[in-house]
């Protein structure tokens, strides 16, 4: 099976157009950890339940909350391509709950 690849301009993760068509400005994309769990990135603030701590190694991923595709930021930054690293379930379970918490905090 061929690897799915999103469109990206240059080496900028904020310009991803997910395979499903979602973008930062459409339904939003979320920074996540290596398991696809949205991360909390407020310095000094406690990590809300359901979210992951900012990874100490800064190994970040970009999660599409519309379809569950996850992209590894370092690959995009190094190669200028955005292959899908893996997929997670965004319709129910812990990832869906983390996405809800993330959006509530972003309001």
MOPAC internal coordinates of N, CA, C and O (Angstrom, degrees):
PM7 1SCF
backbone

  N    0.0000 0     0.00 0     0.00 0    0    0    0
  C    1.4475 1     0.00 0     0.00 0    1    0    0
  C    1.5310 1   109.06 1     0.00 0    2    1    0
  O    1.2310 1   120.61 1   -45.57 1    3    2    1
  N    1.3162 1   116.44 1   134.43 1    3    2    1
  C    1.4581 1   121.33 1   178.55 1    5    3    2
  C    1.5250 1   110.12 1   -73.10 1    6    5    3
  O    1.2310 1   121.27 1   -33.86 1    7    6    5
  N    1.3217 1   115.17 1   146.14 1    7    6    5
  C    1.4539 1   121.04 1   176.87 1    9    7    6
  C    1.5182 1   109.57 1   -73.63 1   10    9    7
  O    1.2310 1   120.78 1   -48.38 1   11   10    9
  N    1.3232 1   116.12 1   131.62 1   11   10    9
  C    1.4592 1   120.30 1   174.61 1   13   11   10
  C    1.5193 1   108.34 1   -72.52 1   14   13   11
  O    1.2310 1   120.71 1   -37.50 1   15   14   13
  N    1.3167 1   116.24 1   142.50 1   15   14   13
  C    1.4569 1   121.03 1  -179.57 1   17   15   14
  C    1.5170 1   109.41 1  -134.70 1   18   17   15
  O    1.2310 1   121.17 1   -48.89 1   19   18   17
  N    1.3311 1   115.37 1   131.11 1   19   18   17
  C    1.4628 1   121.52 1   177.36 1   21   19   18
  C    1.5219 1   108.84 1   -83.32 1   22   21   19
  O    1.2310 1   120.81 1   -19.08 1   23   22   21
  N    1.3180 1   116.05 1   160.92 1   23   22   21
  C    1.4612 1   121.42 1   171.71 1   25   23   22
  C    1.5187 1   108.32 1   -80.27 1   26   25   23
  O    1.2310 1   120.84 1   -38.01 1   27   26   25
  N    1.3267 1   116.00 1   141.99 1   27   26   25
  C    1.4582 1   121.50 1   177.31 1   29   27   26
  C    1.5192 1   107.37 1  -149.67 1   30   29   27
  O    1.2310 1   120.63 1   -36.69 1   31   30   29
  N    1.3309 1   116.40 1   143.31 1   31   30   29
  C    1.4639 1   120.52 1   178.51 1   33   31   30
  C    1.5225 1   108.71 1   -97.88 1   34   33   31
  O    1.2310 1   121.26 1   -53.72 1   35   34   33
  N    1.3215 1   115.19 1   126.28 1   35   34   33
  C    1.4531 1   119.65 1  -179.59 1   37   35   34
  C    1.5113 1   110.28 1    62.66 1   38   37   35
  O    1.2310 1   121.05 1    47.32 1   39   38   37
  N    1.2956 1   115.59 1  -132.68 1   39   38   37
  C    1.4633 1   121.70 1  -179.72 1   41   39   38
  C    1.5260 1   109.48 1  -122.17 1   42   41   39
  O    1.2310 1   120.37 1  -147.43 1   43   42   41
  N    1.3370 1   116.89 1    32.57 1   43   42   41
  C    1.4624 1   123.11 1  -171.00 1   45   43   42
  C    1.5236 1   111.35 1  -106.22 1   46   45   43
  O    1.2310 1   120.32 1   -68.66 1   47   46   45
  N    1.3413 1   117.00 1   111.34 1   47   46   45
  C    1.4593 1   121.19 1  -178.32 1   49   47   46
  C    1.5260 1   112.69 1   -62.62 1   50   49   47
  O    1.2310 1   119.90 1   158.29 1   51   50   49
  N    1.3213 1   117.79 1   -21.71 1   51   50   49
  C    1.4696 1   119.67 1  -179.62 1   53   51   50
  C    1.5181 1   112.42 1   -75.83 1   54   53   51
  O    1.2310 1   120.20 1   173.77 1   55   54   53
  N    1.3395 1   117.23 1    -6.23 1   55   54   53
  C    1.4680 1   120.34 1  -179.62 1   57   55   54
  C    1.5263 1   112.66 1  -104.36 1   58   57   55
  O    1.2310 1   119.90 1  -169.09 1   59   58   57
  N    1.3284 1   117.80 1    10.91 1   59   58   57
  C    1.4684 1   120.78 1  -179.27 1   61   59   58
  C    1.5255 1   110.24 1   -60.76 1   62   61   59
  O    1.2310 1   121.14 1   -46.07 1   63   62   61
  N    1.3227 1   115.42 1   133.93 1   63   62   61
  C    1.4602 1   121.87 1   164.28 1   65   63   62
  C    1.5142 1   104.67 1  -111.37 1   66   65   63
  O    1.2310 1   120.65 1   -74.60 1   67   66   65
  N    1.3157 1   116.36 1   105.40 1   67   66   65
  C    1.4587 1   122.27 1  -176.35 1   69   67   66
  C    1.5280 1   110.33 1   -55.97 1   70   69   67
  O    1.2310 1   121.17 1   -22.59 1   71   70   69
  N    1.3181 1   115.37 1   157.41 1   71   70   69
  C    1.4584 1   121.48 1   176.53 1   73   71   70
  C    1.5290 1   110.27 1   -54.04 1   74   73   71
  O    1.2310 1   120.10 1   148.12 1   75   74   73
  N    1.3514 1   117.42 1   -31.88 1   75   74   73
  C    1.4682 1   121.29 1  -179.69 1   77   75   74
  C    1.5295 1   112.72 1   -80.82 1   78   77   75
  O    1.2310 1   120.26 1   172.61 1   79   78   77
  N    1.3529 1   117.11 1    -7.39 1   79   78   77
  C    1.4667 1   120.66 1   179.64 1   81   79   78
  C    1.5187 1   114.49 1   101.67 1   82   81   79
  O    1.2310 1   119.81 1   171.82 1   83   82   81
  N    1.3270 1   117.97 1    -8.18 1   83   82   81
  C    1.4601 1   120.98 1   179.94 1   85   83   82
  C    1.5306 1   110.72 1   -71.87 1   86   85   83
  O    1.2310 1   120.95 1   -30.09 1   87   86   85
  N    1.3375 1   115.79 1   149.91 1   87   86   85
  C    1.4638 1   122.71 1   177.07 1   89   87   86
  C    1.5219 1   108.97 1  -138.26 1   90   89   87
  O    1.2310 1   120.65 1    -6.08 1   91   90   89
  N    1.3251 1   116.36 1   173.92 1   91   90   89
  C    1.4608 1   121.62 1   175.62 1   93   91   90
  C    1.5239 1   110.01 1   -56.21 1   94   93   91
  O    1.2310 1   120.06 1   138.07 1   95   94   93
  N    1.3232 1   117.48 1   -41.93 1   95   94   93
  C    1.4620 1   120.46 1  -175.57 1   97   95   94
  C    1.5309 1   113.94 1   -86.17 1   98   97   95
  O    1.2310 1   119.62 1   169.25 1   99   98   97
  N    1.3237 1   118.33 1   -10.75 1   99   98   97
  C    1.4611 1   120.28 1   178.77 1  101   99   98
  C    1.5284 1   109.51 1   -87.05 1  102  101   99
  O    1.2310 1   119.59 1    90.62 1  103  102  101
  N    1.3264 1   118.39 1   -89.38 1  103  102  101
  C    1.4649 1   121.85 1   178.35 1  105  103  102
  C    1.5201 1   112.04 1  -102.10 1  106  105  103
  O    1.2310 1   120.27 1   177.45 1  107  106  105
  N    1.3225 1   117.09 1    -2.55 1  107  106  105
  C    1.4519 1   121.78 1   178.13 1  109  107  106
  C    1.5102 1   113.46 1    89.79 1  110  109  107
  O    1.2310 1   121.39 1   -26.62 1  111  110  109
  N    1.3184 1   114.95 1   153.38 1  111  110  109
  C    1.4537 1   123.77 1   173.24 1  113  111  110
  C    1.5209 1   106.26 1  -124.83 1  114  113  111
  O    1.2310 1   120.07 1   -28.97 1  115  114  113
  N    1.3356 1   117.48 1   151.03 1  115  114  113
  C    1.4577 1   121.83 1  -172.14 1  117  115  114
  C    1.5254 1   110.15 1  -125.23 1  118  117  115
  O    1.2310 1   120.55 1   -44.64 1  119  118  117
  N    1.3282 1   116.55 1   135.36 1  119  118  117
  C    1.4628 1   119.45 1   173.35 1  121  119  118
  C    1.5180 1   108.53 1   -70.23 1  122  121  119
  O    1.2310 1   121.37 1   -41.91 1  123  122  121
  N    1.3326 1   114.98 1   138.09 1  123  122  121
  C    1.4617 1   120.95 1  -175.05 1  125  123  122
  C    1.5282 1   110.11 1  -139.20 1  126  125  123
  O    1.2310 1   121.50 1    -8.05 1  127  126  125
  N    1.3463 1   114.74 1   171.95 1  127  126  125
  C    1.4575 1   119.74 1   176.52 1  129  127  126
  C    1.5324 1   110.10 1   -94.59 1  130  129  127
  O    1.2310 1   120.31 1     7.78 1  131  130  129
  N    1.3160 1   117.01 1  -172.22 1  131  130  129
  C    1.4641 1   122.26 1  -175.88 1  133  131  130
  C    1.5242 1   113.73 1   -67.39 1  134  133  131
  O    1.2310 1   120.05 1   169.89 1  135  134  133
  N    1.3433 1   117.51 1   -10.11 1  135  134  133
  C    1.4644 1   121.05 1   175.33 1  137  135  134
  C    1.5254 1   111.44 1  -101.05 1  138  137  135
  O    1.2310 1   120.19 1   179.33 1  139  138  137
  N    1.3395 1   117.23 1    -0.67 1  139  138  137
  C    1.4522 1   121.34 1  -178.88 1  141  139  138
  C    1.5186 1   113.95 1    86.62 1  142  141  139
  O    1.2310 1   120.22 1  -171.30 1  143  142  141
  N    1.3370 1   117.19 1     8.70 1  143  142  141
  C    1.4672 1   121.31 1   179.44 1  145  143  142
  C    1.5238 1   108.95 1   -83.88 1  146  145  143
  O    1.2310 1   119.53 1   -53.18 1  147  146  145
  N    1.3280 1   118.49 1   126.82 1  147  146  145
  C    1.4656 1   120.56 1   177.09 1  149  147  146
  C    1.5278 1   111.26 1   -53.63 1  150  149  147
  O    1.2310 1   121.36 1   -40.77 1  151  150  149
  N    1.3373 1   115.00 1   139.23 1  151  150  149
  C    1.4628 1   120.51 1  -178.15 1  153  151  150
  C    1.5197 1   110.89 1  -101.77 1  154  153  151
  O    1.2310 1   121.85 1   -25.86 1  155  154  153
  N    1.3170 1   114.07 1   154.14 1  155  154  153
  C    1.4612 1   122.39 1   177.43 1  157  155  154
  C    1.5189 1   107.13 1  -100.08 1  158  157  155
  O    1.2310 1   119.90 1   -53.05 1  159  158  157
  N    1.3138 1   117.79 1   126.95 1  159  158  157
  C    1.4634 1   120.00 1  -172.89 1  161  159  158
  C    1.5260 1   114.63 1  -124.45 1  162  161  159
  O    1.2310 1   120.20 1  -145.09 1  163  162  161
  N    1.3279 1   117.22 1    34.91 1  163  162  161
  C    1.4537 1   120.36 1   177.69 1  165  163  162
  C    1.5255 1   107.68 1   -99.88 1  166  165  163
  O    1.2310 1   120.54 1   -65.53 1  167  166  165
  N    1.3323 1   116.57 1   114.47 1  167  166  165
  C    1.4655 1   121.41 1  -178.20 1  169  167  166
  C    1.5181 1   111.88 1   -55.41 1  170  169  167
  O    1.2310 1   121.28 1   -50.53 1  171  170  169
  N    1.3226 1   115.15 1   129.47 1  171  170  169
  C    1.4497 1   121.00 1   174.80 1  173  171  170
  C    1.5105 1   115.67 1    78.94 1  174  173  171
  O    1.2310 1   119.70 1   165.20 1  175  174  173
  N    1.3051 1   118.17 1   -14.80 1  175  174  173
  C    1.4696 1   120.70 1  -179.17 1  177  175  174
  C    1.5275 1   109.57 1   -84.25 1  178  177  175
  O    1.2310 1   120.22 1   -36.45 1  179  178  177
  N    1.3214 1   117.19 1   143.55 1  179  178  177
  C    1.4663 1   119.08 1   177.01 1  181  179  178
  C    1.5295 1   110.35 1   -64.62 1  182  181  179
  O    1.2310 1   120.92 1   -30.77 1  183  182  181
  N    1.3071 1   115.85 1   149.23 1  183  182  181
  C    1.4669 1   121.09 1  -179.63 1  185  183  182
  C    1.5286 1   108.33 1   -77.78 1  186  185  183
  O    1.2310 1   120.09 1   -58.79 1  187  186  185
  N    1.3264 1   117.42 1   121.21 1  187  186  185
  C    1.4662 1   119.93 1   178.81 1  189  187  186
  C    1.5304 1   111.19 1   -62.22 1  190  189  187
  O    1.2310 1   121.04 1   -32.64 1  191  190  189
  N    1.3084 1   115.63 1   147.36 1  191  190  189
  C    1.4533 1   120.71 1   178.91 1  193  191  190
  C    1.5316 1   109.94 1   -56.87 1  194  193  191
  O    1.2310 1   120.93 1   -45.93 1  195  194  193
  N    1.3112 1   115.82 1   134.07 1  195  194  193
  C    1.4582 1   121.64 1   179.63 1  197  195  194
  C    1.5152 1   113.21 1   101.51 1  198  197  195
  O    1.2310 1   120.41 1   152.95 1  199  198  197
  N    1.3374 1   116.82 1   -27.05 1  199  198  197
  C    1.4562 1   120.26 1   178.36 1  201  199  198
  C    1.5237 1   109.95 1   -94.92 1  202  201  199
  O    1.2310 1   120.77 1   -18.03 1  203  202  201
  N    1.3199 1   116.13 1   161.97 1  203  202  201
  C    1.4570 1   121.71 1   177.34 1  205  203  202
  C    1.5227 1   109.36 1   -99.03 1  206  205  203
  O    1.2310 1   121.25 1   -25.85 1  207  206  205
  N    1.3176 1   115.21 1   154.15 1  207  206  205
  C    1.4602 1   120.48 1   174.82 1  209  207  206
  C    1.5232 1   108.81 1   -70.78 1  210  209  207
  O    1.2310 1   121.15 1   -26.77 1  211  210  209
  N    1.3255 1   115.41 1   153.23 1  211  210  209
  C    1.4634 1   120.85 1   174.38 1  213  211  210
  C    1.5279 1   107.11 1   -59.30 1  214  213  211
  O    1.2310 1   119.46 1   -51.91 1  215  214  213
  N    1.3359 1   118.63 1   128.09 1  215  214  213
  C    1.4634 1   119.66 1  -176.31 1  217  215  214
  C    1.5320 1   112.12 1   -65.03 1  218  217  215
  O    1.2310 1   121.03 1   -48.39 1  219  218  217
  N    1.3242 1   115.63 1   131.61 1  219  218  217
  C    1.4632 1   121.22 1  -179.21 1  221  219  218
  C    1.5266 1   111.55 1   -58.70 1  222  221  219
  O    1.2310 1   120.63 1   146.90 1  223  222  221
  N    1.3334 1   116.41 1   -33.10 1  223  222  221
  C    1.4703 1   120.00 1  -179.65 1  225  223  222
  C    1.5238 1   112.65 1   -86.00 1  226  225  223
  O    1.2310 1   120.71 1  -177.86 1  227  226  225
  N    1.3500 1   116.24 1     2.14 1  227  226  225
  C    1.4698 1   122.77 1   179.61 1  229  227  226
  C    1.5291 1   112.85 1    58.27 1  230  229  227
  O    1.2310 1   120.37 1  -155.57 1  231  230  229
  N    1.3426 1   116.89 1    24.43 1  231  230  229
  C    1.4694 1   121.84 1   177.24 1  233  231  230
  C    1.5285 1   106.71 1   -81.18 1  234  233  231
  O    1.2310 1   121.14 1   -88.73 1  235  234  233
  N    1.3366 1   115.42 1    91.27 1  235  234  233
  C    1.4621 1   121.23 1  -174.55 1  237  235  234
  C    1.5207 1   112.19 1  -100.61 1  238  237  235
  O    1.2310 1   122.09 1   -25.05 1  239  238  237
  N    1.3093 1   113.61 1   154.95 1  239  238  237
  C    1.4545 1   122.90 1   177.62 1  241  239  238
  C    1.5210 1   107.54 1  -128.84 1  242  241  239
  O    1.2310 1   120.42 1   -17.17 1  243  242  241
  N    1.3196 1   116.81 1   162.83 1  243  242  241
  C    1.4523 1   121.72 1   175.10 1  245  243  242
  C    1.5200 1   107.90 1  -116.61 1  246  245  243
  O    1.2310 1   120.94 1   -56.71 1  247  246  245
  N    1.3306 1   115.80 1   123.29 1  247  246  245
  C    1.4591 1   123.52 1  -178.59 1  249  247  246
  C    1.5171 1   109.73 1  -101.89 1  250  249  247
  O    1.2310 1   120.83 1   -47.63 1  251  250  249
  N    1.3176 1   116.01 1   132.37 1  251  250  249
  C    1.4631 1   120.61 1   171.42 1  253  251  250
  C    1.5257 1   106.71 1   -92.30 1  254  253  251
  O    1.2310 1   120.06 1   -68.86 1  255  254  253
  N    1.3431 1   117.49 1   111.14 1  255  254  253
  C    1.4580 1   119.73 1  -178.21 1  257  255  254
  C    1.5288 1   113.50 1   -72.47 1  258  257  255
  O    1.2310 1   120.47 1   170.68 1  259  258  257
  N    1.3156 1   116.72 1    -9.32 1  259  258  257
  C    1.4692 1   119.83 1   179.08 1  261  259  258
  C    1.5222 1   112.41 1   -80.09 1  262  261  259
  O    1.2310 1   120.54 1   140.79 1  263  262  261
  N    1.3530 1   116.56 1   -39.21 1  263  262  261
  C    1.4660 1   119.36 1  -174.00 1  265  263  262
  C    1.5273 1   114.20 1  -126.22 1  266  265  263
  O    1.2310 1   120.08 1   166.75 1  267  266  265
  N    1.3377 1   117.46 1   -13.25 1  267  266  265
  C    1.4583 1   120.04 1   179.05 1  269  267  266
  C    1.5126 1   115.77 1    89.35 1  270  269  267
  O    1.2310 1   120.07 1  -175.18 1  271  270  269
  N    1.3226 1   117.48 1     4.82 1  271  270  269
  C    1.4631 1   118.71 1   175.74 1  273  271  270
  C    1.5268 1   108.90 1   -72.68 1  274  273  271
  O    1.2310 1   121.11 1   -37.25 1  275  274  273
  N    1.3299 1   115.49 1   142.75 1  275  274  273
  C    1.4573 1   121.22 1  -178.20 1  277  275  274
  C    1.5241 1   108.32 1  -126.43 1  278  277  275
  O    1.2310 1   121.20 1   -45.78 1  279  278  277
  N    1.3220 1   115.32 1   134.22 1  279  278  277
  C    1.4724 1   123.07 1  -178.00 1  281  279  278
  C    1.5230 1   109.32 1  -117.95 1  282  281  279
  O    1.2310 1   120.25 1   -40.09 1  283  282  281
  N    1.3242 1   117.12 1   139.91 1  283  282  281
  C    1.4709 1   120.51 1   179.36 1  285  283  282
  C    1.5241 1   109.43 1   -87.32 1  286  285  283
  O    1.2310 1   120.69 1   -61.62 1  287  286  285
  N    1.3313 1   116.28 1   118.38 1  287  286  285
  C    1.4626 1   121.61 1  -175.40 1  289  287  286
  C    1.5265 1   112.75 1   -58.02 1  290  289  287
  O    1.2310 1   119.96 1   138.99 1  291  290  289
  N    1.3265 1   117.68 1   -41.01 1  291  290  289
  C    1.4686 1   119.68 1  -176.81 1  293  291  290
  C    1.5252 1   111.85 1   -63.81 1  294  293  291
  O    1.2310 1   119.76 1   146.79 1  295  294  293
  N    1.3212 1   118.06 1   -33.21 1  295  294  293
  C    1.4692 1   120.98 1   177.52 1  297  295  294
  C    1.5216 1   109.55 1   -66.77 1  298  297  295
  O    1.2310 1   120.52 1   136.65 1  299  298  297
  N    1.3241 1   116.61 1   -43.35 1  299  298  297
  C    1.4631 1   121.26 1   179.32 1  301  299  298
  C    1.5242 1   110.25 1   -63.16 1  302  301  299
  O    1.2310 1   120.87 1   133.30 1  303  302  301
  N    1.3303 1   115.94 1   -46.70 1  303  302  301
  C    1.4602 1   120.64 1  -178.13 1  305  303  302
  C    1.5287 1   112.35 1   -65.13 1  306  305  303
  O    1.2310 1   120.22 1   145.28 1  307  306  305
  N    1.3368 1   117.19 1   -34.72 1  307  306  305
  C    1.4619 1   121.20 1  -178.30 1  309  307  306
  C    1.5250 1   113.22 1   -82.45 1  310  309  307
  O    1.2310 1   120.28 1   140.81 1  311  310  309
  N    1.3448 1   117.06 1   -39.19 1  311  310  309
  C    1.4648 1   120.17 1  -171.09 1  313  311  310
  C    1.5160 1   114.62 1  -108.90 1  314  313  311
  O    1.2310 1   119.89 1   161.10 1  315  314  313
  N    1.3275 1   117.81 1   -18.90 1  315  314  313
  C    1.4636 1   120.16 1  -175.44 1  317  315  314
  C    1.5124 1   112.53 1    75.83 1  318  317  315
  O    1.2310 1   120.33 1  -167.02 1  319  318  317
  N    1.3449 1   116.98 1    12.98 1  319  318  317
  C    1.4684 1   121.74 1   175.67 1  321  319  318
  C    1.5254 1   108.17 1  -120.26 1  322  321  319
  O    1.2310 1   120.55 1   -22.36 1  323  322  321
  N    1.3285 1   116.55 1   157.64 1  323  322  321
  C    1.4626 1   120.90 1  -176.15 1  325  323  322
  C    1.5290 1   111.47 1  -129.07 1  326  325  323
  O    1.2310 1   120.35 1  -108.75 1  327  326  325
  N    1.3472 1   116.94 1    71.25 1  327  326  325
  C    1.4624 1   118.31 1   176.01 1  329  327  326
  C    1.5288 1   110.36 1   -71.02 1  330  329  327
  O    1.2310 1   120.67 1   -32.62 1  331  330  329
  N    1.3223 1   116.33 1   147.38 1  331  330  329
  C    1.4613 1   120.55 1   176.59 1  333  331  330
  C    1.5310 1   107.36 1   -70.85 1  334  333  331
  O    1.2310 1   120.66 1   -56.54 1  335  334  333
  N    1.3375 1   116.34 1   123.46 1  335  334  333
  C    1.4665 1   120.94 1  -179.83 1  337  335  334
  C    1.5320 1   110.28 1   -79.17 1  338  337  335
  O    1.2310 1   120.60 1   136.78 1  339  338  337
  N    1.3417 1   116.45 1   -43.22 1  339  338  337
  C    1.4598 1   122.35 1   178.54 1  341  339  338
  C    1.5248 1   107.84 1  -170.65 1  342  341  339
  O    1.2310 1   120.88 1    -4.31 1  343  342  341
  N    1.3350 1   115.91 1   175.69 1  343  342  341
  C    1.4618 1   121.29 1   177.79 1  345  343  342
  C    1.5155 1   109.93 1  -124.55 1  346  345  343
  O    1.2310 1   121.23 1   -29.68 1  347  346  345
  N    1.3312 1   115.26 1   150.32 1  347  346  345
  C    1.4610 1   121.80 1   175.61 1  349  347  346
  C    1.5205 1   108.91 1  -127.45 1  350  349  347
  O    1.2310 1   120.83 1   -17.55 1  351  350  349
  N    1.3319 1   116.02 1   162.45 1  351  350  349
  C    1.4589 1   121.66 1   178.69 1  353  351  350
  C    1.5258 1   109.10 1   -83.53 1  354  353  351
  O    1.2310 1   120.58 1   -66.24 1  355  354  353
  N    1.3252 1   116.49 1   113.76 1  355  354  353
  C    1.4644 1   120.88 1   179.50 1  357  355  354
  C    1.5290 1   112.28 1  -101.33 1  358  357  355
  O    1.2310 1   120.58 1  -177.54 1  359  358  357
  N    1.3360 1   116.49 1     2.46 1  359  358  357
  C    1.4609 1   119.23 1  -177.21 1  361  359  358
  C    1.5250 1   112.89 1   -91.18 1  362  361  359
  O    1.2310 1   120.10 1   154.18 1  363  362  361
  N    1.3380 1   117.42 1   -25.82 1  363  362  361
  C    1.4640 1   120.73 1   178.67 1  365  363  362
  C    1.5216 1   108.88 1  -160.39 1  366  365  363
  O    1.2310 1   121.11 1   -13.45 1  367  366  365
  N    1.3226 1   115.48 1   166.55 1  367  366  365
  C    1.4528 1   119.98 1   177.64 1  369  367  366
  C    1.5175 1   113.12 1    90.74 1  370  369  367
  O    1.2310 1   120.55 1    12.94 1  371  370  369
  N    1.3392 1   116.56 1  -167.06 1  371  370  369
  C    1.4668 1   120.72 1  -172.09 1  373  371  370
  C    1.5281 1   114.55 1   -64.62 1  374  373  371
  O    1.2310 1   119.45 1   145.84 1  375  374  373
  N    1.3153 1   118.65 1   -34.16 1  375  374  373
  C    1.4719 1   119.94 1   179.62 1  377  375  374
  C    1.5276 1   109.46 1   -69.33 1  378  377  375
  O    1.2310 1   120.28 1   136.70 1  379  378  377
  N    1.3207 1   117.08 1   -43.30 1  379  378  377
  C    1.4681 1   120.67 1   178.16 1  381  379  378
  C    1.5250 1   110.45 1   -60.55 1  382  381  379
  O    1.2310 1   120.18 1   139.22 1  383  382  381
  N    1.3313 1   117.25 1   -40.78 1  383  382  381
  C    1.4605 1   121.04 1   178.99 1  385  383  382
  C    1.5288 1   110.06 1   -66.77 1  386  385  383
  O    1.2310 1   119.81 1   138.88 1  387  386  385
  N    1.3262 1   117.96 1   -41.12 1  387  386  385
  C    1.4694 1   121.48 1   178.86 1  389  387  386
  C    1.5297 1   110.89 1   -63.38 1  390  389  387
  O    1.2310 1   120.29 1   141.49 1  391  390  389
  N    1.3167 1   117.04 1   -38.51 1  391  390  389
  C    1.4724 1   120.45 1   177.71 1  393  391  390
  C    1.5300 1   109.37 1   -62.93 1  394  393  391
  O    1.2310 1   120.27 1   137.07 1  395  394  393
  N    1.3229 1   117.09 1   -42.93 1  395  394  393
  C    1.4636 1   121.02 1   178.82 1  397  395  394
  C    1.5351 1   110.05 1   -60.79 1  398  397  395
  O    1.2310 1   120.19 1   133.18 1  399  398  397
  N    1.3260 1   117.24 1   -46.82 1  399  398  397
  C    1.4645 1   121.46 1   179.33 1  401  399  398
  C    1.5264 1   109.67 1   -60.86 1  402  401  399
  O    1.2310 1   120.37 1   135.44 1  403  402  401
  N    1.3238 1   116.90 1   -44.56 1  403  402  401
  C    1.4671 1   121.24 1   179.87 1  405  403  402
  C    1.5304 1   110.92 1   -56.86 1  406  405  403
  O    1.2310 1   120.29 1   131.04 1  407  406  405
  N    1.3336 1   117.04 1   -48.96 1  407  406  405
  C    1.4655 1   119.80 1  -176.86 1  409  407  406
  C    1.5217 1   110.76 1   -67.67 1  410  409  407
  O    1.2310 1   119.54 1   143.90 1  411  410  409
  N    1.3360 1   118.48 1   -36.10 1  411  410  409
  C    1.4601 1   120.12 1   178.48 1  413  411  410
  C    1.5285 1   110.99 1   -64.10 1  414  413  411
  O    1.2310 1   119.93 1   143.20 1  415  414  413
  N    1.3176 1   117.74 1   -36.80 1  415  414  413
  C    1.4620 1   122.03 1   178.78 1  417  415  414
  C    1.5218 1   111.54 1   -73.02 1  418  417  415
  O    1.2310 1   120.45 1   154.86 1  419  418  417
  N    1.3254 1   116.75 1   -25.14 1  419  418  417
  C    1.4645 1   121.58 1  -176.78 1  421  419  418
  C    1.5197 1   113.27 1   -82.53 1  422  421  419
  O    1.2310 1   120.24 1   169.40 1  423  422  421
  N    1.3044 1   117.15 1   -10.60 1  423  422  421
  C    1.4733 1   121.23 1  -176.48 1  425  423  422
  C    1.5103 1   110.74 1   -69.88 1  426  425  423
  O    1.2310 1   120.10 1   180.00 1  427  426  425

